[in-house]
Every structure is written in C-alpha cells, then in structure tokens.
Amino acid sequence: MAEEKKNFIDSTRDYVESLRVEMRKVTWPNRKQVESTTAVVIVSVFAFAAYFEVVDTILGRGVKGIMQYFTK
C-alpha cells in the first residue's frame, strides 16, 4: 500500500513538473488580440442568430402554408 502511495505521489509530482515546463512554452495573446477576437466572436454570434431567425421564419411560414393548404 505504501508503495502505491509513493508511486502516486511521484507520478503526480512528475505530471505537475511537466505541466510547468509546457506552460512556459505557451505564447499568450496580448490584450489587443483578445479584444479583437472577442469582438469577432460576438459579431459572428449575432450574425448567425439573425440568419437563423430569418431561415426559421421563412421555413415556419412555409410549413404553416402547406399545413393550411392540405387541411382545407
């Protein structure tokens, strides 16, 4: 049992150390890059929402028209 705990502790320590090494290699974006990509994401979300609203409205009216035609 003590051997398993030691292996767990050693493997955890190795994992944390390798995590630190890898995190040092990461290049983080600066504030301007984050702001610009965030703006692109927000604009894209609203554009897609508007597009899907238009498509949903057109398809909804189409289905409603077909249902009314066949239920007369």
C-alpha distances in whole Angstrom, upper triangle without the diagonal:
4,5,5,7,9,10,11,13,14,15,17,18,20,21,23,24,26,27,29,30,32,33,35,37,38,41,42,45,48,49,52,50,48,51,53,51,50,54,54,51,53,56,55,53,57,59,56,57,60,61,59,61,64,63,61,65,67,65,65,69,69,67,69,72,71,70,74,76,74,74,78
4,5,5,6,9,10,11,12,14,15,16,18,20,21,22,24,26,27,29,30,31,33,35,36,40,41,44,46,48,51,49,47,51,53,50,50,53,54,51,53,56,55,54,57,59,57,57,61,61,60,62,65,64,63,66,68,66,66,70,70,69,71,74,73,72,75,77,76,76,80
4,5,5,6,9,10,10,12,14,15,16,18,20,21,22,24,26,27,28,30,32,33,35,39,40,43,45,47,50,48,47,50,52,49,49,53,53,50,52,55,54,53,56,58,56,57,60,60,59,61,64,63,62,65,67,65,66,69,70,68,70,73,72,72,75,77,76,76,80
4,5,5,6,9,10,10,12,14,15,16,18,20,21,22,24,26,27,28,30,32,33,37,37,41,43,45,48,46,44,47,49,46,46,50,50,47,49,52,51,50,53,55,53,53,57,57,55,58,61,59,58,62,64,62,62,66,66,64,66,69,69,68,71,73,72,72,76
4,5,5,6,8,10,10,12,14,15,16,18,20,21,22,24,26,27,29,31,32,35,36,39,42,43,46,44,42,46,47,45,44,48,48,46,48,51,50,49,52,54,52,52,56,56,55,57,60,59,58,61,63,61,62,65,66,64,66,69,69,68,71,73,72,72,76
4,5,5,6,8,10,10,12,14,15,16,18,20,21,23,24,26,27,29,31,34,35,39,41,43,46,44,42,46,47,45,45,49,49,46,49,52,51,50,53,55,53,54,57,58,56,58,61,60,60,63,65,63,64,67,68,66,68,71,71,70,73,75,74,75,78
4,5,5,6,8,10,10,12,14,15,16,18,20,21,22,24,26,27,29,33,34,37,40,42,45,42,41,44,46,43,43,47,47,45,47,50,49,48,51,53,51,52,55,55,54,56,59,58,57,61,62,61,61,65,65,64,66,69,68,68,71,73,72,72,76
4,5,5,6,8,10,10,12,14,15,16,18,20,21,22,24,26,27,31,31,35,37,39,42,40,38,41,43,41,40,44,44,42,44,47,46,44,48,50,48,48,52,52,51,53,56,55,54,58,59,58,58,62,62,61,63,66,65,65,68,70,69,69,73
4,6,5,6,9,10,11,12,14,15,17,18,20,21,23,25,26,30,30,34,36,38,41,39,37,41,43,40,40,44,44,42,44,47,46,45,48,50,49,49,53,53,52,54,57,56,55,59,61,59,60,63,64,63,65,68,67,67,70,72,71,71,75
4,5,5,6,9,10,11,12,14,15,17,18,20,21,23,25,29,30,33,36,38,41,39,37,41,42,40,40,44,44,42,44,47,46,45,49,51,49,50,54,54,52,55,58,57,56,60,62,60,61,64,65,64,66,69,68,68,71,73,72,73,76
4,5,5,6,9,10,10,12,14,15,16,18,20,21,23,27,28,31,34,36,39,37,35,39,40,38,38,42,41,39,42,45,43,43,46,48,46,47,50,50,49,52,55,53,53,57,58,57,57,61,61,60,62,65,65,65,68,69,69,69,73
4,5,5,6,9,10,10,12,14,15,16,19,20,21,25,26,29,31,33,36,34,33,36,38,35,35,39,39,37,39,42,41,40,44,45,44,45,48,49,47,50,53,52,51,55,56,55,56,59,60,59,61,64,63,63,66,68,67,68,71
4,5,5,6,9,10,11,13,14,15,17,19,20,24,25,29,31,33,36,34,33,36,38,36,36,40,40,38,40,43,42,42,45,47,46,46,50,50,49,52,54,54,53,57,59,57,58,62,62,61,63,66,66,66,69,71,70,71,74
4,6,5,6,8,10,11,12,14,16,17,19,23,24,28,30,32,35,33,32,36,37,35,35,39,39,37,40,43,42,41,45,46,45,46,49,50,49,51,54,53,53,56,58,57,58,61,61,61,63,66,65,65,68,70,70,70,74
4,5,5,6,9,10,11,12,14,16,17,21,22,25,28,30,33,31,29,33,34,32,32,36,36,34,36,39,38,38,41,43,41,42,46,46,45,47,50,49,49,52,54,53,54,57,58,57,59,62,61,61,65,66,66,67,70
4,6,5,6,9,10,10,12,15,16,19,20,23,26,28,31,29,27,31,33,31,31,34,35,33,35,38,37,37,40,42,41,42,45,46,45,47,50,49,49,52,54,53,54,57,58,57,59,62,62,62,65,67,67,67,71
4,5,5,6,9,10,11,13,15,18,20,23,26,28,31,29,28,32,33,31,32,36,36,34,37,40,39,39,42,44,43,44,47,47,47,49,52,51,51,55,56,55,56,60,60,60,62,65,65,65,68,69,69,70,73
4,5,5,6,9,10,11,13,17,18,22,25,27,30,28,27,31,32,30,30,34,34,32,35,38,37,37,40,42,40,42,45,45,45,47,50,49,49,53,54,53,54,58,58,57,60,62,62,62,65,67,67,68,71
4,5,5,6,9,10,11,15,16,19,22,24,27,25,24,27,29,27,27,31,31,29,32,35,34,34,37,38,37,39,42,42,42,44,47,46,46,50,51,50,51,55,55,55,57,60,59,60,63,64,64,65,68
4,5,5,6,9,10,14,15,18,21,23,26,24,23,27,28,27,27,31,31,30,32,35,35,35,38,39,39,40,43,44,43,46,48,48,48,51,53,52,53,57,57,57,59,62,62,62,65,67,67,68,71
4,6,5,7,9,13,15,19,21,24,26,24,24,28,29,27,28,32,32,31,33,36,35,36,39,40,40,41,44,44,44,47,49,49,49,52,54,53,55,58,58,58,60,63,63,63,66,68,68,69,72
4,5,5,7,11,13,16,19,22,24,22,21,25,26,24,25,29,29,28,30,33,32,32,36,37,36,38,41,41,41,43,46,45,46,49,50,50,51,54,55,54,57,59,59,60,62,64,64,65,68
4,5,5,9,10,14,16,19,21,19,19,22,24,22,23,26,26,25,28,31,30,30,34,35,34,36,39,39,39,42,44,44,44,47,49,49,50,53,53,53,55,58,58,59,61,63,63,64,67
4,6,8,10,14,16,19,21,20,19,23,24,23,24,28,28,27,30,32,32,33,36,37,37,38,41,42,42,44,47,46,47,50,52,51,53,56,56,56,58,61,61,62,64,66,66,67,70
4,6,9,13,15,19,21,19,19,23,23,22,23,27,26,26,29,31,31,31,35,36,35,37,40,40,40,43,45,45,46,49,50,50,51,54,55,55,57,59,59,60,63,64,65,66,69
4,6,10,12,16,18,15,15,19,20,18,20,23,23,22,25,28,27,28,31,32,32,34,36,36,37,39,41,41,42,45,46,46,48,51,51,51,54,56,56,57,60,61,62,63,66
4,7,9,13,14,12,13,16,17,16,18,21,21,21,24,26,25,27,29,30,30,32,35,35,36,38,40,40,41,44,46,46,47,50,50,51,53,55,56,57,59,61,61,63,65
4,7,10,12,10,10,13,14,13,15,18,18,18,21,23,23,24,27,28,28,30,33,33,34,36,38,39,39,42,44,44,45,48,49,49,51,53,54,55,57,59,60,61,63
4,7,8,6,6,10,11,10,12,15,15,16,18,20,20,22,24,25,26,28,30,31,32,34,36,36,37,40,41,42,43,46,47,47,49,51,52,53,55,57,58,59,62
4,6,5,6,9,10,11,12,14,16,17,19,20,21,23,25,26,27,29,31,32,33,35,37,38,39,41,42,43,45,47,48,49,51,53,54,55,57,58,60,61,63
4,5,5,6,9,10,10,12,14,15,16,18,20,21,23,24,26,27,29,30,32,33,35,36,37,39,41,42,43,45,47,47,49,51,52,53,55,57,58,59,61
4,5,5,6,9,10,11,12,14,15,17,18,20,21,23,24,26,27,29,30,32,33,35,36,38,39,40,42,44,45,46,48,50,51,52,54,56,57,58,60
4,5,5,6,8,10,11,12,14,15,16,18,20,21,22,24,26,27,28,30,32,33,34,36,38,39,40,42,43,44,46,48,49,50,52,54,55,56,58
4,6,5,6,9,10,11,12,14,15,16,18,20,21,22,24,26,27,28,30,31,32,35,36,37,38,41,42,43,44,46,47,48,50,52,53,54,57
4,6,5,6,9,10,11,12,14,15,17,18,20,21,23,24,26,27,29,30,31,33,35,36,37,39,41,42,43,45,46,47,49,51,52,53,55
4,5,5,6,9,10,11,12,14,16,16,18,20,21,22,24,26,27,29,30,32,33,34,36,38,39,40,42,44,45,46,48,49,51,52,54
4,5,5,6,9,10,10,12,14,15,16,18,20,21,22,24,26,27,28,30,32,32,34,36,37,38,40,42,43,44,46,48,49,50,52
4,5,5,6,9,10,11,13,14,15,17,19,20,21,23,25,26,27,29,30,31,32,35,36,37,38,40,42,43,45,46,48,49,51
4,5,5,6,8,10,11,12,14,15,17,18,20,21,23,24,26,27,29,30,31,33,35,36,37,39,41,42,43,45,47,48,50
4,6,5,6,9,10,10,12,14,15,16,18,20,21,22,24,26,27,28,30,32,33,34,36,37,39,40,42,43,45,46,48
4,6,5,6,9,10,10,12,14,15,16,18,20,21,22,24,26,27,28,30,31,32,34,36,37,38,40,42,43,44,46
4,5,5,6,9,10,11,12,14,15,17,19,20,21,23,25,26,27,29,30,31,32,35,36,37,39,41,42,43,45
4,5,5,6,9,10,11,12,14,15,17,18,20,21,23,24,25,27,29,30,31,33,35,36,37,39,41,42,44
4,5,5,6,8,10,10,12,14,15,16,18,20,21,22,24,26,27,28,30,31,33,34,36,37,39,40,42
4,5,5,6,9,10,11,12,14,15,16,18,20,21,22,24,25,26,28,30,31,32,34,36,37,38,40
4,5,5,6,9,10,10,12,14,15,16,18,20,21,22,24,25,26,28,30,31,33,34,36,37,39
4,5,5,6,9,10,11,12,14,15,17,18,20,21,23,24,26,27,29,30,32,33,35,36,38
4,5,5,6,8,10,10,12,14,15,16,18,20,21,22,24,25,27,28,30,31,33,34,36
4,5,5,6,9,10,10,12,14,15,16,18,20,21,22,24,25,26,28,30,31,32,34
4,6,5,6,9,10,11,12,14,15,17,18,20,21,23,24,26,27,29,30,31,33
4,5,5,6,9,10,11,12,14,16,17,18,20,21,23,24,26,27,29,30,32
4,5,5,6,8,10,10,12,14,15,16,18,20,21,22,24,25,27,28,30
4,6,5,6,9,10,10,12,14,15,16,18,20,21,22,24,26,27,28
4,5,5,6,9,10,11,12,14,15,17,18,20,21,23,25,26,27
4,5,5,6,8,10,10,12,14,15,16,18,20,21,23,24,26
4,6,5,6,8,10,10,12,14,15,16,18,20,21,22,24
4,6,5,6,8,10,10,12,14,15,16,18,20,21,23
4,5,5,6,9,10,11,12,14,15,16,19,20,22
4,5,5,6,8,10,10,12,14,15,17,18,20
4,5,5,6,8,10,11,12,14,16,16,18
4,6,5,6,9,10,10,12,14,15,17
4,5,5,6,9,10,11,12,14,16
4,5,5,6,9,10,11,12,15
4,5,5,6,9,10,11,12
4,5,5,6,9,10,11
4,5,5,6,9,10
4,5,5,6,9
4,6,5,6
4,6,6
4,6
4
